[in-house]
């Protein structure tokens, strides 16, 4: 299992977009817009690979708060969930954020993923809300 930062528009990035579409968007009948993908050029794109096969990914996006990044689009291949890939991805993302001087990670977590994030030390800081037609909560974790 290898972790790395992915370059926007690379072959690894194309694999990442395809995985996120299959796992996160297609089941909800949603697509990515060209504008949305273009904005990801500013994000920290993270992938977990077995050889050249992407097994999991996530993005870190700058927020209005200088010391905070937002975790987005966390996905692990179906059939590999529960095998520690998500935990390893999150630890890597948190270390990158710390190395870059960020003090907090926040996210809009799907309700069905809250337990996973709580085990990693994230706390719910909002009431339930609907986003892309499904229940979410804002969760965050201090990195200091």
Long-range contacts (C-beta under 8 A, 24 or more apart in sequence): 1-48, 1-49, 1-50, 1-55, 1-85, 1-88, 2-48, 2-49, 2-50, 3-46, 3-47, 3-48, 3-49, 3-88, 3-89, 3-92, 4-46, 4-47, 4-49, 5-44, 5-45, 5-46, 5-96, 6-45, 6-46, 6-47, 6-57, 7-45, 8-40, 8-41, 8-43, 8-45, 9-41, 12-47, 12-49, 12-54, 13-45, 15-47, 15-54, 16-45, 16-47, 16-54, 16-57, 19-54, 19-57, 19-75, 19-77, 20-57, 20-73, 20-75, 23-75, 23-76, 23-77, 23-78, 24-73, 24-75, 28-132, 28-133, 28-134, 30-132, 43-72, 44-69, 44-93, 44-96, 44-100, 46-89, 46-92, 46-93, 46-96, 48-76, 48-85, 48-88, 48-89, 48-92, 55-80, 55-85, 56-80, 56-85, 56-86, 56-89, 57-89, 58-89, 58-90, 58-93, 60-93, 60-96, 60-97, 60-105, 63-106, 65-104, 67-101, 67-102, 67-103, 67-104, 68-102, 68-103, 68-104, 68-105, 68-106, 68-140, 69-97, 69-102, 69-104, 69-105, 69-106, 70-105, 70-106, 70-107, 70-108, 71-105, 71-106, 71-107, 72-107, 72-108, 74-107, 74-113, 86-116, 87-120, 90-120, 94-141, 94-143, 97-143, 98-143, 102-143, 103-142, 103-143, 103-144, 104-140, 104-141, 104-142, 104-143, 105-140, 105-141, 105-143, 106-138, 106-139, 106-140, 107-138, 107-139, 107-140, 108-136, 108-137, 108-138, 109-136, 109-137, 109-138, 109-139, 110-134, 110-135, 110-136, 111-135, 111-136, 111-137, 114-139
